[in-house]
Structure formats: C-alpha cells, structure tokens
Amino acid sequence: MSLRAAEEEATQEIHIPADIDWQMLDKSKFFFLGAALFSGVSATLYPVVVLKTRQQVAQSQVPCIKTAFSIVRYEGLRGLYRGFGTSLMGTIPARALYMAALEVTKSNVGTATVGLGFQETTAATIANAAAGLSAAIAAQLVWTPVDVVSQRLMVQGGGNPKLPNASSCKYLGGVDAFRKILSIDGPRGLYRGFGISILTYAPSNAVWWASYSVVQRLVWGGIGCYFCKKNYVSNENGVNTFRPDSKTVMVVQGVSAAMAGGVSALITMPLDTIKTRLQVLDGDENGRRGPTIGQTVRNLVREGGWMACFRGLGPRWASMSMSATTMITTYEFLKRLSAKNQDNLGS
C-alpha cells in the first residue's frame, strides 16, 4: 500500500507494509497469541482503571495522586488490582469476540465499499468505523457482566476510611460477587448499564477506528515524510519514494492511536461516568434496584455541577491514550505474527 504526501503534490510517495486482512490470518495462532499479549496489556493498565473508577463513584472531587496514595496506604499495592482476576477471565473471550468481529467486518465492508466505487481512503475509513462499531457491540455481551463484577470489587475499600461504601453488599471475590448479584438482582443485575455501555463504547469505537485511519494518513503525509527522508530513493519517474522501517511504522501507528484515543476519551467521558455509577452504586430511591440514568445525572450535577460528569478524566485520558497506543502496536504486531505467509509482509 502507498500513501502520497499532500504537501508534495504527488512528488513524494511513502510505501508502508500492506494491511493484513482476515483471510490472511492463521486463526488459531491469532486468538492464542492475542489472549496472551492483551492479558499483559490489561495487567499493565489496570491500576489506572481502578483510579478512574474510584474517582467516578466518589461524592466529591479527589485528586488522582491523592486517591492513589490513599489506596496504597490503606490497602497496599493489591488495592490497585482489586477485581483483576475477574477482569482478566473476561478479557480473553471478550477480546476474541472483539477481534473476530473487527476483522470480519473490516474485510467485508472494505470489499463492499470499494465495489460500490468509493476511493480506497474513503472505503478504509468507512470499513474501520463499521468494524469498530460491530466489535464494540459484540464485546459488550461479555464485557458488561465482567465490568459490573470487577467494578464492584474495585470500589470495595478494604478498610480504607477514605473510601465510602458504594454498595451495601460485601464481596469475597469475583465468584462471590457474581453469585450475590445474580441472587439479588437476577440476570438483569449483571447487565446493569448495558444500554449505556453500548451508547458509550459503540460510537467511541467507531469514532476511534475511523479517526485512527484518517490521523494515520495525515501523520504519514506530514511527519512521516520528515522521519523517512534519510531512506528515500528516486524512481524512474523522478518521484521520491520513502520506505520506512518497521520501527518508524510502529511509531506512526502509536502516535496516531494516542491522538485518536485522547479525543475519544474526552467526547465519551460523561457517558462513561454515568455508566460506571449505574453499574456500581445502589439506588437511594428504589431500594436494592440500581439508580436510573436520570437519578444518576441529577446526583452528579448536585454533587459538583456538570463538571462532575468529567471526574476521572485525567486517568481515563491517560488510560485510553496508553491503551490505544499499546493496543494498536500490539494488535498490528499480533497480525504480523499470525499471518499465514510471512514472506509477503514487507511489500
């Protein structure tokens, strides 16, 4: 695949490795290596998710650093990994569903849009957006129950006086939390916040994958030329052709992913805060039933105005940017490891 730099008006050409689609993958290797790689990524970023969740359920604004020190002081380093076992067990099937839906949709929609006469760049953006949307919906079938259980465990104070109880129930672990939620609220309790999760993650994923595709092309059109100048050669038509190495490709992918992740975090932050509270807090007006969306929004506004909807933005911005960068570089690396024909990847 080649991308032309806009500033040079067809006098420069950047050749980057061709994308690997669903048909080119060894599926068993793809899912096995994916489970291992993304489990490592989840373990690295999990403490940031705990900080974000604690801030979202707090009834007043508490600085992120202060929250972190409070957790470590009263609960030890294990406090930063509350609910991680449950989350990890859900990560494997959820990621498998996500990756399968992503690649199948991207391949089919990309082929269909090109067949309808769209330009390659437009077709790629549409395919990425559709793939992100379908992948998010598929993954939420597994992620929502896992989120409900793991977030309930995250906000248990473990003797921390700085952390008020978000729920009247005490859980001994993931299995105990699952059993108690199911016995008290039924299956609906495990899917509390499912609707708003879809409203949060489906558009967020669509925007992220579409913007990632666009931003990556912009980066290659601008900064990419600067990075690759030392590697250019002129072809017979006098066009400067740049062939970046794998490290440069990974840097551009990481920068593009971080930019797209930061924007997506900012746009969807209020919905994520509402979703977290719906899944974690007990309802004041409905007894054991969870609060409604309206009650949650009113409580947030009463506690700190509309800016309360952006509590935890710092950790979420950092988490999504780091997660996007590590996810996309890991994902592209995974696809190359899982390709059936390794000899044709450089072209």
Disulfide bonds with the S-S distance in Angstrom:
none
